[in-house]
């Protein structure tokens, strides 16, 4: 028999321990995310994958908010975050600090997610776009890489928070190697 573990049996770090532990050199940039539930999901996923920081850009709502909290389950308190009005200014600032910027999008020339091991081994900021319009074209133009998740069905996209889970797991695995 394989007993299901209770939450208190998972031996997770405390919020205080999480805040001071060394993070993976991954940041998340949200480009005009409309759904408060998606924003909360990003926080929870960023906590799970030990992300350095979330940047909430443009119209992306900021904590505290009841609907963000509902899906974040407290991760807005554990994950460092910052609001920035201009995403393009942020992208240029991060690139000046030698941070790679990779937009998660479908374009003419992409790096498929399974090929990210070919990317340079340096800090990276991953840009996730608006639920309808995706990542802004000027951000795509300023990005070092465009990462695409291969899809094999009839739909052309994933929910942005689902996309984040898939992408962040792959980058976390790369950082763990």
C-alpha positions as CSV (number, residue, x, y, z in Angstrom):
1,X,0.0,0.0,0.0
2,X,1.2,3.5,-0.8
3,X,-0.2,5.9,1.8
4,X,-1.2,9.4,0.7
5,X,0.7,12.0,2.8
6,X,-1.1,14.7,4.8
7,X,0.0,18.3,4.2
8,X,1.9,18.4,7.5
9,X,3.8,15.2,6.5
10,X,5.3,16.9,3.3
11,X,8.2,18.4,5.2
12,X,8.0,21.8,3.3
13,X,10.0,24.8,4.3
14,X,8.3,27.5,6.3
15,X,7.4,30.8,4.7
16,X,10.3,32.4,6.6
17,X,12.8,29.7,5.4
18,X,11.5,30.0,1.8
19,X,12.1,33.8,1.8
20,X,15.7,33.4,2.6
21,X,16.6,30.2,0.7
22,X,18.6,30.5,-2.5
23,X,16.2,30.7,-5.4
24,X,16.6,29.4,-9.0
25,X,17.7,32.3,-11.2
26,X,14.3,32.5,-12.9
27,X,12.0,35.5,-12.9
28,X,8.4,35.7,-14.3
29,X,7.1,38.7,-16.1
30,X,3.3,38.9,-16.5
31,X,2.3,41.0,-19.6
32,X,-1.2,42.4,-19.0
33,X,-2.7,39.3,-17.4
34,X,-6.5,40.0,-16.9
35,X,-7.6,37.1,-14.8
36,X,-7.1,37.5,-11.1
37,X,-7.3,33.7,-10.8
38,X,-4.5,33.3,-13.3
39,X,-2.4,35.8,-11.4
40,X,-2.9,33.9,-8.2
41,X,-2.0,30.7,-10.0
42,X,1.3,32.3,-11.1
43,X,2.2,33.1,-7.5
44,X,1.4,29.6,-6.3
45,X,3.4,28.0,-9.2
46,X,6.3,30.4,-8.6
47,X,6.4,29.4,-5.0
48,X,6.4,25.7,-6.0
49,X,9.3,26.2,-8.4
50,X,11.4,28.5,-6.1
51,X,11.3,31.4,-8.6
52,X,13.2,34.6,-7.7
53,X,10.6,37.2,-8.5
54,X,7.4,38.0,-10.3
55,X,7.0,41.2,-12.2
56,X,3.4,42.3,-12.6
57,X,3.3,44.6,-15.7
58,X,0.7,46.9,-17.2
59,X,-2.9,46.1,-16.3
60,X,-1.9,43.0,-14.4
61,X,-3.6,43.4,-10.9
62,X,-1.5,43.4,-7.8
63,X,-2.1,41.9,-4.3
64,X,-3.8,42.1,-2.0
65,X,-6.9,41.1,-3.8
66,X,-9.5,38.5,-2.7
67,X,-9.6,36.7,-6.1
68,X,-5.8,36.6,-6.4
69,X,-5.5,35.2,-2.8
70,X,-8.1,32.5,-3.6
71,X,-5.8,30.7,-6.0
72,X,-2.4,31.9,-4.6
73,X,-3.2,30.4,-1.2
74,X,-0.8,32.7,0.5
75,X,2.0,32.6,-2.1
76,X,1.7,36.4,-2.5
77,X,3.4,36.6,0.9
78,X,6.2,34.1,0.1
79,X,7.1,35.1,-3.5
80,X,8.9,38.4,-4.1
81,X,6.9,40.6,-6.5
82,X,7.0,44.1,-8.0
83,X,4.6,46.1,-10.2
84,X,6.0,47.8,-13.3
85,X,3.9,50.0,-15.5
86,X,6.2,49.6,-18.5
87,X,7.1,46.1,-19.5
88,X,9.4,47.2,-22.2
89,X,11.4,49.4,-19.8
90,X,11.7,46.3,-17.5
91,X,12.9,44.1,-20.3
92,X,15.6,46.5,-21.2
93,X,16.6,46.9,-17.6
94,X,16.9,43.2,-17.0
95,X,18.9,42.7,-20.3
96,X,21.3,45.4,-19.1
97,X,21.9,43.2,-16.0
98,X,22.8,40.2,-18.2
99,X,19.4,38.5,-17.6
100,X,18.2,36.6,-20.7
101,X,14.6,37.5,-21.6
102,X,12.5,34.7,-23.2
103,X,8.9,35.3,-24.2
104,X,6.6,32.3,-24.2
105,X,4.8,32.6,-27.5
106,X,4.3,31.2,-31.0
107,X,6.3,33.1,-33.6
108,X,8.0,32.3,-36.9
109,X,11.3,31.5,-35.2
110,X,11.1,29.8,-31.8
111,X,13.0,27.5,-29.5
112,X,10.9,24.6,-28.6
113,X,10.6,23.9,-24.9
114,X,12.4,20.6,-25.2
115,X,15.4,22.4,-26.6
116,X,16.0,24.9,-23.8
117,X,19.1,23.0,-22.7
118,X,20.8,24.8,-25.7
119,X,20.2,28.2,-24.1
120,X,23.1,29.9,-22.2
121,X,23.3,29.0,-18.5
122,X,22.5,32.4,-17.0
123,X,19.6,34.1,-15.2
124,X,16.4,34.2,-17.2
125,X,13.2,36.2,-17.2
126,X,10.2,34.4,-18.7
127,X,7.5,36.6,-20.2
128,X,3.9,35.3,-20.2
129,X,1.3,37.2,-22.2
130,X,-2.3,38.4,-22.1
131,X,-4.9,35.6,-22.2
132,X,-6.3,36.9,-25.6
133,X,-3.5,38.8,-27.3
134,X,-0.4,37.0,-25.9
135,X,2.9,38.8,-25.5
136,X,3.2,42.3,-27.0
137,X,5.1,42.4,-30.3
138,X,7.6,45.0,-28.9
139,X,8.4,42.6,-26.1
140,X,8.9,39.8,-28.6
141,X,11.2,42.0,-30.6
142,X,13.2,42.8,-27.5
143,X,13.4,39.2,-26.3
144,X,16.6,37.1,-26.6
145,X,14.5,34.0,-27.2
146,X,11.0,32.9,-28.0
147,X,10.0,29.7,-26.3
148,X,7.2,27.6,-27.7
149,X,5.5,24.6,-26.1
150,X,4.9,22.0,-28.7
151,X,1.2,21.1,-29.0
152,X,-0.4,18.2,-30.8
153,X,-4.1,18.8,-30.6
154,X,-6.6,21.0,-32.4
155,X,-6.3,24.0,-30.1
156,X,-3.6,26.6,-30.6
157,X,-2.9,27.6,-27.1
158,X,-2.9,26.6,-23.4
159,X,-4.4,28.6,-20.5
160,X,-1.6,31.0,-19.5
161,X,-1.3,29.6,-15.9
162,X,-1.2,26.0,-17.2
163,X,1.5,27.2,-19.7
164,X,3.4,28.6,-16.7
165,X,3.4,25.3,-14.9
166,X,4.8,23.5,-17.9
167,X,7.4,26.0,-18.7
168,X,8.6,26.7,-15.1
169,X,9.0,22.9,-14.5
170,X,11.2,22.6,-17.6
171,X,13.4,25.5,-16.6
172,X,13.5,24.3,-13.0
173,X,14.8,20.9,-14.2
174,X,17.4,22.7,-16.3
175,X,18.6,24.7,-13.3
176,X,18.7,21.5,-11.1
177,X,21.2,19.8,-13.4
